[in-house]
Amino acid sequence: MPYTANKPEPATREQLQARIPGWGVDLDPSDRPSVPREHFDPNGTGAHWEFPERQPEHEPRERSIEHKFLTPVFGTSVPLRGVSGAIRRYAYRYSEARAAHWLLLLAGDRVNAWEAHLGSIAKGRPDNPITETGVRTELRHGLIARVGRKRADVNHQWIDPIVVAGPWVLAGVGAVAAVRALRRRGR
C-alpha cells in the first residue's frame, strides 16, 4: 500500500492473525519459553555478580560521551601519543552517532600511519612500498595474480596505485622541490 496523506486504520490483532500465518504466537505468556527468564529472581539460579574492582587509570583514557564511565578493565597496550593521539582524543568530544567522531578517528589512523613512515625514515630504515604492498609479485607473475582468485579487493584495485604510491610520489616531488629551493638559495 502506498503512503498517502490519509493514514489508514491499524489492523486489529484478529485481522493480523488471519492475514499473517503465525502472527502473535508469543502473545500468551504461557506459550513463550523465555517467560521464566524475563522475571528477575536473584536467588533462583544461585548466580551473583558484584561490580568488579576497577583497573587503575594511570593516564586519562578516551571514552565515549554516551557512557558514564570506563569499563572496569580496559586496554592500555597502545596509549595515544603524538599528533594522531591528539586527533583521536579530540574525536571523543563528539557523540558516536556523529560522523565527526568517526571521521576524526579515521584521520587519526592516517596521521598515525604517516608518523610511522616518518619514524622509520628517521631511524634510517625507511619502509619499502614495493615489497610491502605486493607489487613485486604482480611484476613477477603479471596481473594474473589479481584475476580469477575470488579476491575481496577487486572493487578497489583501480585506486590502489593512487592510494599506495601517490603519497610516496608526492613526498618525492616535495623533497626534490626542497632540494632545488635550497640550491637556489645557496647560489
BAFI-3210 file (N, C-alpha, C; in Angstrom, 3 decimals, decimal comma, padded with zeros to 6 digits):
// residues 187
n [1|2|3|4|5|6|7|8|9|10|11|12|13|14|15|16|17|18|19|20|21|22|23|24|25|26|27|28|29|30|31|32|33|34|35|36|37|38|39|40|41|42|43|44|45|46|47|48|49|50|51|52|53|54|55|56|57|58|59|60|61|62|63|64|65|66|67|68|69|70|71|72|73|74|75|76|77|78|79|80|81|82|83|84|85|86|87|88|89|90|91|92|93|94|95|96|97|98|99|100|101|102|103|104|105|106|107|108|109|110|111|112|113|114|115|116|117|118|119|120|121|122|123|124|125|126|127|128|129|130|131|132|133|134|135|136|137|138|139|140|141|142|143|144|145|146|147|148|149|150|151|152|153|154|155|156|157|158|159|160|161|162|163|164|165|166|167|168|169|170|171|172|173|174|175|176|177|178|179|180|181|182|183|184|185|186|187]
n.u [000,851|000,671|002,095|000,039|-001,567|-003,722|-003,908|-004,072|-006,322|-005,017|-004,442|-006,361|-005,722|-006,918|-007,338|-004,683|-003,759|-005,346|-004,483|-001,634|000,234|000,963|001,273|001,505|001,915|003,394|002,079|000,635|001,753|002,124|002,797|005,283|008,657|010,653|009,640|009,988|012,587|012,379|011,574|012,896|014,828|016,952|017,797|017,126|018,868|021,261|023,429|025,541|026,592|028,944|029,994|033,079|036,428|037,962|040,233|043,328|043,697|046,172|046,822|044,787|042,020|040,383|036,937|033,651|031,209|028,709|028,789|028,837|031,079|034,347|034,800|035,319|037,731|040,213|041,986|045,476|047,618|048,500|049,012|047,734|049,574|051,467|050,603|048,547|047,372|046,366|044,419|042,699|041,915|040,487|038,392|036,740|035,214|032,945|029,742|029,209|027,346|027,675|029,070|031,452|032,904|033,726|035,037|037,148|038,501|039,285|040,947|042,904|044,007|045,194|047,050|048,589|049,695|051,371|053,055|054,364|055,666|057,394|058,850|060,183|061,811|063,368|064,787|066,487|065,773|063,818|060,397|059,576|057,786|057,471|058,044|056,408|053,777|053,121|053,565|055,760|055,217|053,143|054,521|056,262|054,581|052,644|049,416|047,790|047,928|046,035|043,599|040,750|040,855|038,984|039,171|038,727|039,338|038,873|037,141|038,284|040,687|041,487|042,064|044,108|046,915|047,020|046,418|048,407|050,904|050,730|051,086|053,834|054,985|054,261|055,687|058,276|058,400|058,061|060,430|062,383|061,719|062,288|065,056|065,935|065,117|066,749|069,245|069,049|068,941|071,444|073,111]
n.v [-001,176|002,146|005,066|007,566|010,764|010,317|008,530|005,075|002,978|001,140|-002,392|-004,860|-007,234|-009,692|-009,457|-009,333|-011,881|-013,477|-012,777|-013,047|-015,865|-017,412|-015,070|-013,407|-015,598|-015,639|-014,131|-015,045|-015,498|-018,036|-019,640|-018,877|-019,708|-018,218|-016,836|-017,485|-016,565|-013,884|-012,772|-011,229|-012,856|-013,008|-015,056|-017,362|-018,818|-018,976|-017,675|-014,836|-011,443|-009,033|-005,666|-005,442|-004,806|-001,775|-001,231|000,416|003,740|005,100|007,004|009,518|008,100|007,561|007,875|007,203|009,767|008,909|007,064|006,616|006,019|004,472|001,015|-001,584|-002,929|-002,220|-001,736|-001,042|-001,244|000,168|003,231|006,508|008,822|011,624|013,579|012,137|010,942|013,180|013,968|011,774|011,886|014,265|013,439|012,065|013,962|014,237|012,747|009,225|008,890|010,815|011,857|013,238|012,209|009,633|010,261|011,816|009,859|008,179|009,963|010,258|007,683|007,710|009,769|008,598|006,501|007,968|009,085|006,769|006,097|008,318|008,011|005,601|006,434|008,317|006,637|005,507|003,292|003,155|002,534|000,101|000,464|-001,108|-003,841|-004,247|-003,953|-005,880|-005,473|-006,397|-009,102|-008,945|-007,817|-009,879|-012,103|-011,083|-009,610|-011,728|-012,549|-011,089|-011,657|-013,783|-015,090|-014,887|-012,632|-010,293|-007,648|-006,675|-004,681|-002,212|-002,116|-000,432|002,014|001,511|001,890|004,690|005,360|003,972|004,487|007,192|009,050|008,578|009,370|012,075|012,870|012,449|014,273|016,616|016,536|016,776|019,317|020,807|020,427|021,665|024,288|024,902|024,794|026,930|029,064|028,880|029,773]
n.w [000,000|-000,931|000,612|001,815|002,337|003,946|006,756|007,170|009,095|011,815|011,687|013,402|016,074|015,483|012,705|011,784|012,635|011,031|008,496|008,444|008,687|011,750|013,176|016,238|017,896|020,208|022,062|024,277|027,496|028,626|026,507|025,727|025,687|026,942|029,060|031,907|032,274|032,000|034,330|037,141|039,381|041,757|043,483|042,283|040,526|041,832|040,939|041,191|041,030|041,473|041,156|039,586|040,872|039,975|037,284|037,703|036,552|034,954|033,075|031,539|029,951|026,784|026,337|025,271|025,017|025,473|027,476|030,995|032,559|032,299|031,342|033,817|033,259|030,912|027,818|027,630|026,011|023,779|024,148|023,397|021,429|020,236|017,282|016,084|018,303|019,615|017,775|017,895|020,598|020,516|018,913|020,638|021,856|020,533|019,906|019,400|017,498|015,636|012,553|012,616|014,773|013,887|011,498|012,423|013,906|011,798|010,426|012,389|012,302|009,740|010,047|012,019|010,541|008,828|010,737|011,541|009,138|008,826|011,168|010,645|008,573|009,914|011,600|009,861|008,431|006,095|005,046|002,553|-000,124|-002,394|-001,830|000,397|-000,364|-002,196|-004,861|-006,238|-006,638|-008,476|-010,584|-011,145|-011,673|-013,264|-014,100|-013,636|-011,070|-009,776|-010,989|-011,178|-008,685|-006,745|-005,072|-002,443|-002,727|-005,263|-006,083|-005,416|-006,721|-008,769|-007,597|-005,870|-006,727|-006,662|-004,005|-002,591|-003,882|-004,449|-002,150|-001,692|-004,108|-004,088|-001,797|-002,717|-004,863|-003,394|-001,857|-003,862|-004,812|-002,520|-002,274|-004,643|-004,111|-001,931|-003,177|-004,942|-003,165|-002,105|-004,123]
ca.u [000,000|001,484|001,853|-000,794|-001,811|-004,717|-003,315|-005,070|-006,534|-004,173|-005,154|-006,570|-004,995|-007,589|-007,058|-003,300|-003,644|-005,988|-003,725|-000,234|000,319|001,874|001,376|001,005|002,021|004,040|001,338|000,263|002,986|002,294|003,344|006,637|009,656|011,571|008,954|010,610|013,822|012,059|011,313|014,139|014,862|018,384|018,086|016,655|019,935|022,438|024,477|025,583|027,603|029,260|030,790|034,484|037,345|038,383|041,648|043,818|043,827|047,393|046,698|043,377|041,634|039,297|035,679|032,551|030,393|027,469|028,988|029,070|032,447|035,031|034,567|036,271|039,005|040,361|043,297|046,465|048,816|048,952|048,484|047,749|050,692|051,716|049,504|047,427|046,719|045,587|043,237|041,789|041,319|039,502|037,228|035,850|034,351|031,713|028,977|029,457|026,312|028,019|030,100|032,709|033,626|034,355|035,964|038,365|039,237|039,931|042,064|043,947|044,679|046,042|048,177|049,427|050,470|052,455|054,019|055,173|056,549|058,447|059,695|061,080|062,812|064,284|065,643|067,395|065,240|062,516|059,513|059,766|056,431|057,454|057,956|055,378|052,432|052,897|053,722|056,791|054,542|052,420|055,505|056,840|053,591|051,684|048,114|047,098|047,891|044,828|042,386|040,265|041,197|037,896|039,723|037,758|039,752|038,736|036,386|039,098|042,008|041,834|042,555|045,253|048,167|046,946|046,452|049,672|052,070|050,517|051,795|055,283|055,354|054,161|056,808|059,483|058,337|058,323|061,850|063,131|061,466|063,012|066,484|066,133|064,976|067,971|070,347|068,874|069,324|072,891|073,827]
ca.v [000,000|003,363|006,025|008,690|011,724|009,719|007,400|004,011|002,466|-000,036|-003,662|-005,431|-008,480|-010,771|-009,285|-009,717|-013,329|-014,099|-012,456|-013,466|-017,134|-017,416|-013,779|-013,350|-016,870|-015,455|-013,178|-015,689|-015,791|-019,465|-020,285|-018,378|-020,415|-017,321|-016,094|-017,576|-015,793|-012,458|-012,337|-011,102|-013,606|-013,173|-016,286|-018,509|-019,616|-019,038|-016,834|-013,476|-010,635|-007,758|-004,833|-005,764|-003,732|-001,037|-001,178|001,788|004,547|005,891|008,137|009,679|007,267|008,056|007,153|007,808|010,628|008,187|006,203|007,363|005,786|003,394|-000,328|-001,856|-003,343|-001,635|-001,958|000,026|-001,695|001,179|004,537|007,531|009,765|012,408|014,309|011,213|010,792|014,395|013,918|010,759|012,412|015,263|012,741|011,620|015,056|014,101|011,533|008,168|008,982|011,879|011,500|013,880|011,286|008,566|010,847|012,186|008,625|007,770|010,888|009,884|006,489|008,095|010,534|007,622|005,803|008,863|009,166|005,555|006,214|009,290|007,415|004,621|007,201|008,919|005,582|005,055|002,090|003,560|001,499|-000,207|000,248|-002,123|-005,183|-004,350|-003,905|-006,994|-005,059|-007,241|-010,321|-008,644|-007,632|-011,181|-013,038|-010,378|-009,316|-012,972|-012,651|-010,403|-012,067|-015,145|-015,696|-014,545|-011,702|-009,332|-006,281|-006,410|-003,444|-001,007|-002,290|000,694|003,155|001,096|002,585|006,093|005,432|003,452|005,170|008,638|009,791|008,456|010,223|013,458|013,120|012,552|015,551|017,648|016,504|017,340|020,763|021,393|020,434|022,722|025,593|025,118|025,060|028,304|029,999|028,797|030,440]
ca.w [000,000|-000,958|001,683|001,407|003,410|004,835|007,458|007,313|010,441|012,058|011,701|014,730|016,324|014,763|011,281|011,541|012,774|009,866|007,281|008,528|009,421|012,881|013,847|017,609|018,617|021,504|022,889|025,529|028,235|028,917|025,312|025,432|026,504|027,635|030,116|033,242|032,329|031,975|035,699|037,892|040,620|042,023|044,228|041,507|039,923|042,690|040,360|041,721|040,363|042,093|040,259|039,882|041,230|038,775|036,903|037,917|035,332|035,126|032,147|031,164|028,815|025,973|026,495|024,554|025,882|025,758|028,630|032,222|032,995|031,584|031,842|034,899|032,695|029,585|027,228|027,741|025,305|022,829|024,552|022,351|021,506|019,038|016,641|015,881|019,593|019,873|016,901|018,435|021,829|020,121|018,349|021,704|022,304|019,759|020,108|018,428|016,472|014,698|011,575|013,006|015,654|013,108|010,530|013,161|014,201|010,543|010,190|013,344|011,780|008,612|010,594|012,698|009,508|008,387|011,827|011,482|007,971|009,135|012,197|010,025|007,812|010,886|012,137|008,812|007,792|005,556|004,518|001,145|-000,646|-003,449|-001,245|001,424|-000,932|-003,101|-006,257|-006,842|-007,081|-009,706|-011,651|-011,447|-012,202|-014,106|-013,499|-013,330|-009,611|-009,297|-011,698|-011,047|-007,392|-005,815|-004,103|-001,915|-003,021|-006,695|-006,305|-005,260|-007,320|-009,645|-006,831|-005,053|-007,042|-006,259|-002,549|-002,078|-004,460|-004,503|-001,110|-001,875|-005,249|-003,615|-000,889|-003,551|-005,579|-002,392|-001,499|-004,991|-004,815|-001,385|-002,609|-005,656|-003,451|-001,135|-004,104|-005,462|-002,099|-001,903|-005,215]
c.u [000,892|001,116|001,068|-000,963|-002,810|-004,118|-004,369|-005,190|-005,638|-005,029|-005,284|-005,784|-005,605|-007,328|-005,630|-003,112|-004,273|-005,138|-002,308|-000,151|001,357|001,988|000,785|001,118|002,628|003,318|000,956|001,534|003,195|002,874|004,777|007,650|010,562|010,929|009,592|011,880|013,555|011,777|012,624|014,016|016,317|018,734|017,718|017,772|021,136|023,583|024,407|026,700|027,742|030,099|032,266|035,302|037,854|039,881|042,139|044,063|045,018|047,403|045,220|043,080|040,492|038,053|034,596|031,723|029,037|027,571|029,361|030,515|033,047|034,616|035,600|037,658|039,075|041,784|044,207|047,712|049,367|048,366|048,622|048,943|050,798|050,480|048,296|046,667|045,867|044,318|042,230|041,143|040,227|038,238|036,239|035,068|033,005|031,038|029,340|028,428|026,641|029,143|031,451|033,542|034,409|035,336|037,261|039,179|039,949|041,121|043,219|044,708|045,624|047,266|049,131|050,277|051,630|053,499|054,937|056,138|057,709|059,395|060,659|062,156|063,841|065,235|066,623|066,958|063,862|061,713|059,794|058,400|056,370|057,278|056,790|053,963|052,152|053,048|054,736|056,179|053,804|053,367|056,081|055,840|052,566|050,370|047,310|047,015|046,638|043,542|042,044|040,563|040,116|038,405|038,681|038,095|039,616|038,072|037,254|040,492|042,433|042,444|043,780|046,555|048,175|047,106|047,814|050,853|051,942|051,244|053,308|055,757|055,316|055,317|058,105|059,532|058,622|059,785|062,707|062,954|062,223|064,508|066,779|066,065|066,225|069,172|070,275|069,286|070,820|073,690|073,886]
c.v [001,233|004,271|007,207|009,631|011,172|008,476|006,309|003,570|001,251|-001,301|-004,170|-006,728|-009,626|-010,675|-009,708|-011,227|-014,044|-013,906|-013,023|-014,755|-017,032|-016,098|-013,889|-014,650|-016,694|-014,448|-013,772|-016,060|-017,274|-020,220|-019,855|-019,095|-019,483|-016,608|-016,284|-016,746|-014,289|-011,910|-012,328|-011,829|-013,874|-014,463|-017,535|-019,390|-019,781|-018,194|-015,442|-012,732|-009,335|-006,965|-005,048|-004,534|-003,073|-001,117|000,244|002,492|005,489|007,116|008,313|008,878|007,921|007,229|007,932|008,667|009,992|007,354|007,028|007,226|004,673|002,041|-000,620|-002,265|-002,791|-001,836|-000,762|-000,296|-000,644|002,529|005,551|008,451|010,503|013,123|013,404|010,996|012,000|014,420|012,922|011,224|013,427|014,601|012,338|012,758|015,002|012,774|010,502|008,192|010,037|011,431|012,091|012,960|010,274|009,117|011,286|010,947|008,098|008,672|010,584|008,648|006,841|008,870|009,588|006,837|006,678|009,063|007,944|005,599|007,162|008,760|006,389|005,317|007,797|007,882|005,056|003,767|002,415|002,362|001,303|-000,505|-000,828|-003,515|-005,326|-004,331|-005,038|-006,650|-005,960|-008,554|-010,083|-008,403|-008,981|-012,092|-012,372|-010,147|-010,566|-013,185|-012,000|-010,987|-013,514|-015,820|-015,440|-013,634|-010,679|-007,908|-005,907|-005,057|-002,196|-001,146|-001,088|001,849|002,798|001,794|004,049|006,214|005,008|004,276|006,684|009,415|009,721|009,328|011,686|013,807|013,263|013,865|016,698|017,703|017,102|018,853|021,451|021,477|021,526|024,115|025,897|025,432|026,487|029,328|030,038|029,538|031,905]
c.w [000,000|000,205|001,116|002,589|004,411|005,475|007,632|008,769|010,645|012,134|013,132|014,855|015,515|013,259|010,942|011,644|011,582|008,614|007,292|009,332|010,549|013,612|015,242|018,374|019,998|022,392|024,250|026,295|028,524|027,722|025,006|026,302|027,300|028,819|031,489|033,358|032,356|033,371|036,468|039,218|040,959|042,755|043,434|040,975|040,825|042,154|040,990|041,012|041,112|041,106|040,584|040,249|039,946|038,555|037,131|036,589|035,511|034,225|031,844|029,903|028,050|026,304|025,783|025,514|026,182|027,034|029,854|032,690|032,153|032,145|032,923|034,397|031,281|029,115|027,379|026,936|024,351|023,238|023,411|022,554|020,191|018,520|016,457|017,186|019,937|019,030|017,457|019,731|021,501|019,570|019,429|022,345|021,604|020,082|019,048|017,304|015,420|013,780|011,964|013,892|014,828|012,079|011,211|013,546|012,953|010,231|011,141|012,886|010,639|009,101|011,313|011,695|009,035|009,475|011,820|010,301|008,262|010,213|011,613|009,192|008,776|011,483|011,096|008,136|007,214|005,045|003,039|000,540|-001,720|-002,843|-000,276|000,873|-001,899|-004,565|-006,956|-007,354|-008,384|-010,864|-012,082|-012,153|-013,116|-013,389|-013,211|-011,815|-009,043|-009,863|-011,366|-009,730|-006,336|-004,702|-003,696|-002,316|-004,496|-006,944|-006,229|-005,847|-008,153|-008,861|-005,981|-005,434|-006,596|-004,741|-002,001|-002,576|-004,421|-003,430|-001,253|-003,027|-004,824|-002,672|-001,678|-004,298|-004,612|-001,997|-002,609|-005,038|-003,682|-001,675|-003,637|-005,031|-002,618|-002,033|-004,649|-004,422|-001,892|-002,980|-005,017]
res [m|p|y|t|a|n|k|p|e|p|a|t|r|e|q|l|q|a|r|i|p|g|w|g|v|d|l|d|p|s|d|r|p|s|v|p|r|e|h|f|d|p|n|g|t|g|a|h|w|e|f|p|e|r|q|p|e|h|e|p|r|e|r|s|i|e|h|k|f|l|t|p|v|f|g|t|s|v|p|l|r|g|v|s|g|a|i|r|r|y|a|y|r|y|s|e|a|r|a|a|h|w|l|l|l|l|a|g|d|r|v|n|a|w|e|a|h|l|g|s|i|a|k|g|r|p|d|n|p|i|t|e|t|g|v|r|t|e|l|r|h|g|l|i|a|r|v|g|r|k|r|a|d|v|n|h|q|w|i|d|p|i|v|v|a|g|p|w|v|l|a|g|v|g|a|v|a|a|v|r|a|l|r|r|r|g|r]
***
